[in-house]
Amino acid sequence: MNDPAEQLQRIYLAGFELQTFDRFPKCVGVVRDNCIALLVPGADGMQMLGTPGWRMGEVMGVLTEHGGRPVFQAKEEMVEATGERLETLRRFRQDLEELLKN
């Protein structure tokens, strides 16, 4: 089993920012390059809760489609999911998954 404290230290040392949220007291937010994921303690240490998204102020925009175009959406607010943003999110998720495994 992975030690959550060691996992969070590895994530922090790899250049990710760690945050806590009053609305989600059991979660740790992991942020890098405007991408965000929520982590929760699980049987094998910390694990992602849901899918990473795009940080939009104090909320996370989820990847969806609007008018046939990919967008990150948080309630009524939308941000275009450009190729560059999608690649940034892909790298973020890949790097975070790798750090959670080790």
Backbone bond lengths (Angstrom), bond angles and torsions (degrees), N, CA, C in turn:
res aa  C-N    CA-C-N  psi(-1)  N-CA   C-N-CA  omega(-1)  CA-C   N-CA-C  phi
1 M - - - 1.456 - - 1.530 109.67 -
2 N 1.312 115.55 138.11 1.463 120.91 177.24 1.520 110.19 -78.09
3 D 1.322 115.85 139.76 1.458 121.49 176.13 1.530 108.15 -82.00
4 P 1.342 118.12 119.42 1.471 120.40 -178.34 1.528 113.52 -54.75
5 A 1.327 118.03 -38.45 1.469 120.44 -179.92 1.526 110.73 -64.38
6 E 1.336 117.07 -40.99 1.463 120.61 178.23 1.524 111.00 -67.16
7 Q 1.329 116.48 -39.62 1.465 119.97 177.91 1.528 110.69 -61.11
8 L 1.327 116.50 -47.41 1.464 120.30 -178.81 1.525 111.11 -63.94
9 Q 1.325 117.06 -36.30 1.465 120.19 177.63 1.526 110.35 -64.74
10 R 1.345 117.53 -44.51 1.471 121.15 177.92 1.527 110.90 -59.84
11 I 1.329 115.72 -43.24 1.466 120.91 -179.40 1.527 109.95 -63.00
12 Y 1.322 116.69 -45.51 1.467 121.42 179.85 1.529 111.02 -62.62
13 L 1.332 116.62 -45.45 1.463 120.97 -178.61 1.531 112.06 -67.25
14 A 1.332 116.93 -21.03 1.468 121.31 178.03 1.529 111.88 -83.89
15 G 1.332 117.22 3.12 1.459 120.04 174.49 1.514 116.11 100.46
16 F 1.316 117.16 9.57 1.460 121.05 176.73 1.525 109.31 -89.42
17 E 1.315 116.89 147.65 1.466 122.35 175.40 1.527 108.07 -94.09
18 L 1.324 117.11 137.02 1.465 121.95 177.92 1.520 109.08 -105.57
19 Q 1.334 116.45 136.29 1.458 121.60 -179.57 1.518 109.92 -137.53
20 T 1.321 115.00 154.74 1.465 120.50 170.99 1.523 107.80 -116.21
21 F 1.328 115.05 157.38 1.459 121.17 -176.98 1.518 109.46 -132.34
22 D 1.327 116.57 131.01 1.464 120.88 178.44 1.526 111.30 -58.44
23 R 1.329 116.62 -36.48 1.468 120.62 -177.89 1.523 112.94 -71.11
24 F 1.334 116.67 -22.37 1.466 121.69 -178.13 1.525 109.13 -129.69
25 P 1.336 117.77 73.89 1.469 120.43 -172.03 1.530 114.68 -64.15
26 K 1.322 119.27 -22.78 1.466 120.87 -178.92 1.521 112.62 -91.87
27 C 1.331 117.45 -3.65 1.463 122.16 -176.44 1.523 111.66 -103.65
28 V 1.326 114.23 153.33 1.459 121.90 169.88 1.523 106.03 -117.20
29 G 1.321 116.33 127.49 1.457 120.53 176.56 1.514 109.89 -86.69
30 V 1.328 115.78 136.74 1.453 122.30 178.06 1.528 106.82 -118.47
31 V 1.336 116.66 123.51 1.462 121.50 -173.68 1.525 110.26 -127.79
32 R 1.329 115.21 138.03 1.467 121.91 170.85 1.523 107.88 -159.74
33 D 1.320 116.79 134.95 1.471 122.14 176.49 1.525 112.69 52.70
34 N 1.316 116.96 38.25 1.464 124.19 178.17 1.529 113.58 72.66
35 C 1.329 117.56 5.72 1.463 121.51 174.05 1.521 107.75 -95.60
36 I 1.328 115.93 150.06 1.462 119.93 -178.29 1.525 110.07 -141.91
37 A 1.323 115.09 143.23 1.460 122.20 173.72 1.522 107.49 -136.85
38 L 1.313 115.47 150.97 1.462 120.96 175.04 1.517 108.33 -104.60
39 L 1.328 116.09 132.61 1.460 121.89 177.40 1.516 109.38 -112.42
40 V 1.331 115.14 143.56 1.463 121.65 176.29 1.521 108.14 -132.26
41 P 1.348 116.83 151.63 1.461 119.07 175.91 1.527 110.01 -69.46
42 G 1.332 115.26 138.88 1.460 120.98 177.85 1.515 110.16 -137.34
43 A 1.314 116.44 -171.78 1.462 121.79 -177.86 1.528 112.10 -62.49
44 D 1.332 117.75 -32.04 1.462 122.36 -179.79 1.519 112.31 -108.54
45 G 1.314 117.28 34.36 1.459 120.71 -178.89 1.518 110.70 93.95
46 M 1.322 116.28 -154.89 1.465 120.88 -178.60 1.526 109.70 -74.30
47 Q 1.327 115.75 142.94 1.458 120.85 177.12 1.520 109.71 -143.97
48 M 1.343 114.64 155.76 1.458 119.72 -179.39 1.519 110.70 -70.19
49 L 1.321 114.77 137.54 1.460 122.00 174.06 1.519 106.61 -98.68
50 G 1.311 117.02 109.21 1.459 120.14 -178.11 1.519 111.41 74.06
51 T 1.318 114.97 -151.43 1.457 122.80 -175.28 1.527 110.20 -111.43
52 P 1.326 118.08 139.00 1.466 119.14 175.50 1.527 111.20 -59.16
53 G 1.326 115.73 154.92 1.458 120.55 -179.68 1.513 111.47 -141.94
54 W 1.320 115.32 -165.79 1.466 122.84 -177.70 1.513 108.95 -102.39
55 R 1.304 116.98 130.96 1.462 120.68 -179.15 1.527 109.66 -73.36
56 M 1.316 115.15 126.52 1.463 121.92 -179.14 1.522 106.71 -129.49
57 G 1.331 115.79 86.04 1.460 120.15 -175.53 1.515 109.54 69.75
58 E 1.317 116.49 -122.81 1.466 121.37 -179.61 1.525 112.84 -94.96
59 V 1.331 117.51 5.63 1.464 120.77 -177.96 1.525 110.21 -123.84
60 M 1.333 115.15 168.43 1.451 121.76 179.36 1.520 109.04 -107.60
61 G 1.328 115.68 125.28 1.456 120.55 174.56 1.514 109.58 -86.29
62 V 1.323 116.06 131.12 1.462 120.75 179.15 1.524 108.92 -94.45
63 L 1.321 115.70 149.72 1.455 121.21 -179.86 1.520 109.08 -75.40
64 T 1.325 115.44 124.93 1.457 121.56 179.15 1.522 107.72 -149.61
65 E 1.320 117.16 -171.32 1.453 121.68 178.18 1.509 110.00 -122.00
66 H 1.322 116.15 142.08 1.465 121.41 176.52 1.525 107.39 -141.06
67 G 1.317 116.56 119.39 1.462 119.96 -178.40 1.515 113.00 63.04
68 G 1.330 116.72 31.79 1.458 120.93 179.45 1.520 114.80 79.36
69 R 1.332 117.52 4.84 1.462 121.77 -179.99 1.520 109.94 -116.11
70 P 1.343 117.87 143.83 1.464 119.31 176.12 1.528 110.28 -72.71
71 V 1.325 115.75 134.86 1.466 121.96 178.67 1.523 108.72 -140.71
72 F 1.318 115.29 158.34 1.456 121.78 167.08 1.519 105.25 -98.88
73 Q 1.327 116.39 128.70 1.460 120.00 -175.21 1.521 110.99 -129.29
74 A 1.337 114.53 135.75 1.465 123.36 172.86 1.519 105.89 -132.29
75 K 1.318 115.64 106.77 1.472 122.11 -174.16 1.523 108.84 55.40
76 E 1.328 118.07 -120.96 1.468 120.77 -177.66 1.528 113.18 -88.67
77 E 1.320 117.14 -12.14 1.464 120.96 -177.70 1.526 110.49 -83.88
78 M 1.344 116.28 137.34 1.458 121.45 179.28 1.520 110.27 -132.86
79 V 1.331 115.14 145.02 1.460 122.87 174.81 1.521 106.30 -129.54
80 E 1.325 116.88 134.85 1.457 120.59 -179.49 1.531 110.57 -61.91
81 A 1.326 116.17 134.25 1.464 121.70 177.39 1.529 107.71 -91.71
82 T 1.324 115.47 80.68 1.467 121.22 -179.41 1.523 109.91 -68.01
83 G 1.320 115.96 165.33 1.458 120.30 176.72 1.518 111.90 -57.78
84 E 1.326 115.96 -39.17 1.467 120.57 179.17 1.529 110.95 -65.02
85 R 1.318 117.53 -43.50 1.473 120.58 179.06 1.524 110.94 -66.03
86 L 1.330 117.25 -40.14 1.465 120.06 179.10 1.524 110.83 -64.48
87 E 1.327 117.31 -38.96 1.464 120.93 177.73 1.526 110.54 -67.56
88 T 1.321 117.40 -40.14 1.465 121.56 176.78 1.524 110.07 -60.65
89 L 1.328 117.15 -43.61 1.465 121.58 179.08 1.524 110.98 -66.17
90 R 1.333 117.80 -39.55 1.469 121.07 179.23 1.528 110.26 -61.92
91 R 1.351 116.40 -46.56 1.474 120.07 179.10 1.522 111.25 -63.57
92 F 1.329 116.70 -42.08 1.464 122.04 178.32 1.528 109.87 -56.02
93 R 1.326 115.88 -51.46 1.467 120.08 -178.02 1.524 111.21 -63.44
94 Q 1.322 116.87 -44.62 1.463 120.89 -179.50 1.532 110.87 -61.20
95 D 1.325 116.90 -47.15 1.468 120.69 179.93 1.526 111.38 -63.24
96 L 1.323 116.96 -42.54 1.461 120.64 -179.03 1.526 111.03 -66.38
97 E 1.337 117.22 -43.13 1.469 120.11 178.03 1.522 110.97 -59.81
98 E 1.330 116.90 -40.60 1.466 121.12 179.63 1.531 110.77 -64.59
99 L 1.324 117.14 -42.66 1.469 120.78 179.10 1.526 111.79 -66.66
100 L 1.309 117.92 -33.73 1.463 120.80 179.14 1.523 111.62 -71.35
101 K 1.334 117.64 -29.06 1.470 121.81 -179.05 1.514 112.31 -74.19
102 N 1.335 116.78 -40.84 1.476 121.11 -173.21 1.503 112.58 -75.01
